[in-house]
Amino acid sequence: MPKMKTKRAAAKRFQVTGTGKLKRMKAYKSHILTKKTRKNKRNLRKATIADPTNAKVMKKILPYM
């Protein structure tokens, strides 16, 4: 049985926490920031936990995380 390959795009975007949940950064922080409020941009800095429905699929494509 060959080794399973990790999807590199997903590996760069997700980290696994100590409890096994997937941590991700929020979207909408790359460009067109002038129309976004200071508060909105500040809240986009923080990492968040991926939704459990998506996490199930992500764990499949990240076999060694």
A tleap script that builds the chain and sets N, CA, C and O, in Angstrom:
source leaprc.protein.ff14SB
mol = sequence {
  NMET PRO LYS MET LYS THR LYS ARG ALA ALA
  ALA LYS ARG PHE GLN VAL THR GLY THR GLY
  LYS LEU LYS ARG MET LYS ALA TYR LYS SER
  HIE ILE LEU THR LYS LYS THR ARG LYS ASN
  LYS ARG ASN LEU ARG LYS ALA THR ILE ALA
  ASP PRO THR ASN ALA LYS VAL MET LYS LYS
  ILE LEU PRO TYR CMET
}
set mol.1.N position { 0.855 -1.190 0.000 }
set mol.1.CA position { 0.000 0.000 0.000 }
set mol.1.C position { 0.896 1.248 0.000 }
set mol.1.O position { 1.697 1.422 0.919 }
set mol.2.N position { 0.778 2.108 -0.999 }
set mol.2.CA position { 1.616 3.315 -1.024 }
set mol.2.C position { 1.160 4.336 0.013 }
set mol.2.O position { 0.042 4.286 0.525 }
set mol.3.N position { 2.061 5.252 0.299 }
set mol.3.CA position { 1.721 6.326 1.232 }
set mol.3.C position { 0.644 7.206 0.629 }
set mol.3.O position { 0.576 7.374 -0.588 }
set mol.4.N position { -0.199 7.768 1.485 }
set mol.4.CA position { -1.217 8.718 1.018 }
set mol.4.C position { -0.562 10.081 0.849 }
set mol.4.O position { 0.321 10.452 1.623 }
set mol.5.N position { -0.993 10.822 -0.156 }
set mol.5.CA position { -0.429 12.144 -0.386 }
set mol.5.C position { -1.289 13.203 0.278 }
set mol.5.O position { -2.518 13.151 0.227 }
set mol.6.N position { -0.623 14.163 0.902 }
set mol.6.CA position { -1.298 15.313 1.495 }
set mol.6.C position { -1.558 16.331 0.399 }
set mol.6.O position { -0.688 16.584 -0.434 }
set mol.7.N position { -2.753 16.919 0.392 }
set mol.7.CA position { -3.047 18.018 -0.534 }
set mol.7.C position { -2.342 19.258 0.007 }
set mol.7.O position { -2.731 19.790 1.047 }
set mol.8.N position { -1.303 19.723 -0.695 }
set mol.8.CA position { -0.444 20.788 -0.196 }
set mol.8.C position { -1.192 22.102 -0.023 }
set mol.8.O position { -0.882 22.866 0.891 }
set mol.9.N position { -2.164 22.382 -0.874 }
set mol.9.CA position { -2.932 23.626 -0.756 }
set mol.9.C position { -3.677 23.670 0.576 }
set mol.9.O position { -3.744 24.716 1.221 }
set mol.10.N position { -4.228 22.545 0.977 }
set mol.10.CA position { -4.958 22.473 2.249 }
set mol.10.C position { -3.998 22.530 3.435 }
set mol.10.O position { -4.309 23.136 4.459 }
set mol.11.N position { -2.828 21.896 3.295 }
set mol.11.CA position { -1.848 21.871 4.385 }
set mol.11.C position { -1.349 23.269 4.711 }
set mol.11.O position { -1.032 23.564 5.863 }
set mol.12.N position { -1.275 24.139 3.693 }
set mol.12.CA position { -0.816 25.506 3.916 }
set mol.12.C position { -1.882 26.371 4.582 }
set mol.12.O position { -1.564 27.390 5.196 }
set mol.13.N position { -3.130 25.971 4.462 }
set mol.13.CA position { -4.232 26.797 4.962 }
set mol.13.C position { -4.774 26.390 6.322 }
set mol.13.O position { -5.426 27.194 6.988 }
set mol.14.N position { -4.520 25.172 6.743 }
set mol.14.CA position { -5.088 24.669 7.993 }
set mol.14.C position { -4.008 24.178 8.940 }
set mol.14.O position { -2.973 23.665 8.517 }
set mol.15.N position { -4.271 24.346 10.237 }
set mol.15.CA position { -3.426 23.780 11.290 }
set mol.15.C position { -4.339 23.008 12.228 }
set mol.15.O position { -5.513 23.347 12.376 }
set mol.16.N position { -3.811 21.988 12.852 }
set mol.16.CA position { -4.603 21.199 13.793 }
set mol.16.C position { -4.293 21.671 15.207 }
set mol.16.O position { -3.129 21.816 15.580 }
set mol.17.N position { -5.336 21.907 15.989 }
set mol.17.CA position { -5.160 22.330 17.378 }
set mol.17.C position { -4.860 21.095 18.237 }
set mol.17.O position { -4.882 19.968 17.745 }
set mol.18.N position { -4.586 21.315 19.490 }
set mol.18.CA position { -4.298 20.218 20.405 }
set mol.18.C position { -5.458 19.267 20.600 }
set mol.18.O position { -5.263 18.082 20.871 }
set mol.19.N position { -6.679 19.791 20.462 }
set mol.19.CA position { -7.872 18.959 20.633 }
set mol.19.C position { -8.315 18.307 19.328 }
set mol.19.O position { -9.319 17.596 19.295 }
set mol.20.N position { -7.558 18.553 18.240 }
set mol.20.CA position { -7.863 17.899 16.972 }
set mol.20.C position { -8.761 18.689 16.039 }
set mol.20.O position { -9.148 18.190 14.982 }
set mol.21.N position { -9.099 19.924 16.418 }
set mol.21.CA position { -9.928 20.756 15.536 }
set mol.21.C position { -9.032 21.463 14.523 }
set mol.21.O position { -7.828 21.600 14.741 }
set mol.22.N position { -9.617 21.906 13.426 }
set mol.22.CA position { -8.853 22.590 12.382 }
set mol.22.C position { -8.950 24.094 12.560 }
set mol.22.O position { -10.040 24.652 12.687 }
set mol.23.N position { -7.799 24.736 12.567 }
set mol.23.CA position { -7.723 26.187 12.719 }
set mol.23.C position { -7.465 26.799 11.344 }
set mol.23.O position { -6.650 26.285 10.578 }
set mol.24.N position { -8.152 27.888 11.033 }
set mol.24.CA position { -7.978 28.555 9.746 }
set mol.24.C position { -7.991 30.059 9.932 }
set mol.24.O position { -8.473 30.569 10.944 }
set mol.25.N position { -7.451 30.771 8.935 }
set mol.25.CA position { -7.517 32.228 8.951 }
set mol.25.C position { -8.785 32.664 8.207 }
set mol.25.O position { -9.291 31.945 7.346 }
set mol.26.N position { -9.284 33.844 8.553 }
set mol.26.CA position { -10.500 34.354 7.912 }
set mol.26.C position { -10.198 34.933 6.533 }
set mol.26.O position { -9.084 35.379 6.257 }
set mol.27.N position { -11.206 34.913 5.686 }
set mol.27.CA position { -11.069 35.427 4.316 }
set mol.27.C position { -11.367 36.927 4.278 }
set mol.27.O position { -11.684 37.527 5.305 }
set mol.28.N position { -11.266 37.523 3.099 }
set mol.28.CA position { -11.604 38.937 2.821 }
set mol.28.C position { -10.631 39.931 3.444 }
set mol.28.O position { -11.029 41.048 3.775 }
set mol.29.N position { -9.370 39.552 3.610 }
set mol.29.CA position { -8.397 40.454 4.208 }
set mol.29.C position { -7.265 40.806 3.241 }
set mol.29.O position { -6.294 41.446 3.646 }
set mol.30.N position { -7.370 40.399 1.963 }
set mol.30.CA position { -6.236 40.560 1.055 }
set mol.30.C position { -6.231 41.887 0.296 }
set mol.30.O position { -5.173 42.502 0.157 }
set mol.31.N position { -7.372 42.340 -0.193 }
set mol.31.CA position { -7.394 43.595 -0.961 }
set mol.31.C position { -8.773 44.236 -0.871 }
set mol.31.O position { -9.694 43.666 -0.285 }
set mol.32.N position { -8.910 45.419 -1.452 }
set mol.32.CA position { -10.114 46.269 -1.350 }
set mol.32.C position { -10.450 46.497 0.126 }
set mol.32.O position { -11.567 46.233 0.571 }
set mol.33.N position { -9.465 46.990 0.869 }
set mol.33.CA position { -9.639 47.178 2.307 }
set mol.33.C position { -10.137 48.579 2.653 }
set mol.33.O position { -10.495 48.839 3.802 }
set mol.34.N position { -10.164 49.486 1.674 }
set mol.34.CA position { -10.545 50.874 1.961 }
set mol.34.C position { -12.005 50.990 2.369 }
set mol.34.O position { -12.350 51.833 3.197 }
set mol.35.N position { -12.859 50.161 1.805 }
set mol.35.CA position { -14.288 50.251 2.135 }
set mol.35.C position { -14.662 49.467 3.393 }
set mol.35.O position { -15.801 49.542 3.852 }
set mol.36.N position { -13.719 48.724 3.947 }
set mol.36.CA position { -13.990 47.961 5.163 }
set mol.36.C position { -13.629 48.801 6.387 }
set mol.36.O position { -12.650 49.547 6.376 }
set mol.37.N position { -14.427 48.669 7.430 }
set mol.37.CA position { -14.207 49.469 8.633 }
set mol.37.C position { -12.996 48.951 9.406 }
set mol.37.O position { -12.547 47.821 9.210 }
set mol.38.N position { -12.491 49.791 10.273 }
set mol.38.CA position { -11.349 49.425 11.113 }
set mol.38.C position { -11.682 48.202 11.959 }
set mol.38.O position { -10.881 47.277 12.090 }
set mol.39.N position { -12.878 48.220 12.525 }
set mol.39.CA position { -13.324 47.120 13.380 }
set mol.39.C position { -13.416 45.819 12.591 }
set mol.39.O position { -13.014 44.760 13.072 }
set mol.40.N position { -13.940 45.906 11.394 }
set mol.40.CA position { -14.090 44.732 10.532 }
set mol.40.C position { -12.729 44.119 10.205 }
set mol.40.O position { -12.553 42.904 10.299 }
set mol.41.N position { -11.768 44.961 9.822 }
set mol.41.CA position { -10.425 44.487 9.477 }
set mol.41.C position { -9.716 43.897 10.689 }
set mol.41.O position { -8.980 42.918 10.564 }
set mol.42.N position { -9.932 44.480 11.847 }
set mol.42.CA position { -9.324 43.989 13.079 }
set mol.42.C position { -9.846 42.586 13.402 }
set mol.42.O position { -9.081 41.715 13.818 }
set mol.43.N position { -11.144 42.373 13.208 }
set mol.43.CA position { -11.738 41.063 13.489 }
set mol.43.C position { -11.308 39.996 12.479 }
set mol.43.O position { -11.324 38.805 12.791 }
set mol.44.N position { -10.927 40.418 11.276 }
set mol.44.CA position { -10.477 39.467 10.255 }
set mol.44.C position { -9.066 38.945 10.526 }
set mol.44.O position { -8.656 37.944 9.938 }
set mol.45.N position { -8.321 39.611 11.409 }
set mol.45.CA position { -6.959 39.172 11.742 }
set mol.45.C position { -6.945 37.854 12.504 }
set mol.45.O position { -6.032 37.043 12.345 }
set mol.46.N position { -7.960 37.651 13.328 }
set mol.46.CA position { -7.954 36.507 14.239 }
set mol.46.C position { -8.208 35.192 13.501 }
set mol.46.O position { -8.988 35.142 12.550 }
set mol.47.N position { -7.551 34.151 13.943 }
set mol.47.CA position { -7.811 32.808 13.415 }
set mol.47.C position { -9.103 32.286 14.037 }
set mol.47.O position { -9.526 32.749 15.096 }
set mol.48.N position { -9.715 31.330 13.376 }
set mol.48.CA position { -10.948 30.744 13.876 }
set mol.48.C position { -10.930 29.242 13.625 }
set mol.48.O position { -10.060 28.731 12.919 }
set mol.49.N position { -11.882 28.551 14.197 }
set mol.49.CA position { -11.986 27.101 14.029 }
set mol.49.C position { -12.857 26.808 12.802 }
set mol.49.O position { -13.911 27.419 12.622 }
set mol.50.N position { -12.412 25.880 11.970 }
set mol.50.CA position { -13.182 25.492 10.786 }
set mol.50.C position { -14.468 24.793 11.224 }
set mol.50.O position { -14.508 24.118 12.253 }
set mol.51.N position { -15.508 24.968 10.428 }
set mol.51.CA position { -16.810 24.363 10.714 }
set mol.51.C position { -16.679 22.835 10.715 }
set mol.51.O position { -15.989 22.277 9.862 }
set mol.52.N position { -17.327 22.158 11.656 }
set mol.52.CA position { -17.189 20.690 11.749 }
set mol.52.C position { -17.600 19.948 10.477 }
set mol.52.O position { -17.042 18.894 10.172 }
set mol.53.N position { -18.572 20.487 9.730 }
set mol.53.CA position { -18.997 19.823 8.493 }
set mol.53.C position { -17.888 19.856 7.450 }
set mol.53.O position { -17.732 18.902 6.687 }
set mol.54.N position { -17.108 20.952 7.405 }
set mol.54.CA position { -15.978 21.040 6.482 }
set mol.54.C position { -14.775 20.286 7.019 }
set mol.54.O position { -13.987 19.746 6.243 }
set mol.55.N position { -14.624 20.244 8.316 }
set mol.55.CA position { -13.460 19.621 8.945 }
set mol.55.C position { -13.378 18.134 8.614 }
set mol.55.O position { -12.284 17.585 8.482 }
set mol.56.N position { -14.519 17.490 8.482 }
set mol.56.CA position { -14.559 16.064 8.169 }
set mol.56.C position { -13.887 15.791 6.814 }
set mol.56.O position { -13.111 14.845 6.679 }
set mol.57.N position { -14.195 16.629 5.817 }
set mol.57.CA position { -13.607 16.485 4.484 }
set mol.57.C position { -12.123 16.859 4.509 }
set mol.57.O position { -11.304 16.199 3.870 }
set mol.58.N position { -11.778 17.915 5.246 }
set mol.58.CA position { -10.409 18.378 5.318 }
set mol.58.C position { -9.484 17.340 5.933 }
set mol.58.O position { -8.348 17.182 5.486 }
set mol.59.N position { -9.947 16.645 6.933 }
set mol.59.CA position { -9.136 15.617 7.580 }
set mol.59.C position { -8.839 14.467 6.633 }
set mol.59.O position { -7.819 13.792 6.769 }
set mol.60.N position { -9.745 14.240 5.658 }
set mol.60.CA position { -9.546 13.191 4.667 }
set mol.60.C position { -8.416 13.550 3.701 }
set mol.60.O position { -7.642 12.685 3.290 }
set mol.61.N position { -8.328 14.852 3.338 }
set mol.61.CA position { -7.284 15.260 2.393 }
set mol.61.C position { -5.997 15.680 3.100 }
set mol.61.O position { -4.998 15.996 2.454 }
set mol.62.N position { -6.031 15.680 4.435 }
set mol.62.CA position { -4.834 15.933 5.247 }
set mol.62.C position { -4.586 14.705 6.136 }
set mol.62.O position { -4.780 14.771 7.350 }
set mol.63.N position { -4.162 13.601 5.542 }
set mol.63.CA position { -4.108 12.342 6.312 }
set mol.63.C position { -3.094 12.334 7.452 }
set mol.63.O position { -3.269 11.575 8.405 }
set mol.64.N position { -2.047 13.147 7.392 }
set mol.64.CA position { -1.001 13.087 8.413 }
set mol.64.C position { -1.032 14.253 9.380 }
set mol.64.O position { -0.050 14.489 10.083 }
set mol.65.N position { -2.121 14.981 9.435 }
set mol.65.CA position { -2.210 16.110 10.358 }
set mol.65.C position { -2.833 15.685 11.664 }
set mol.65.O position { -2.991 16.505 12.568 }
savepdb mol mol.pdb
quit
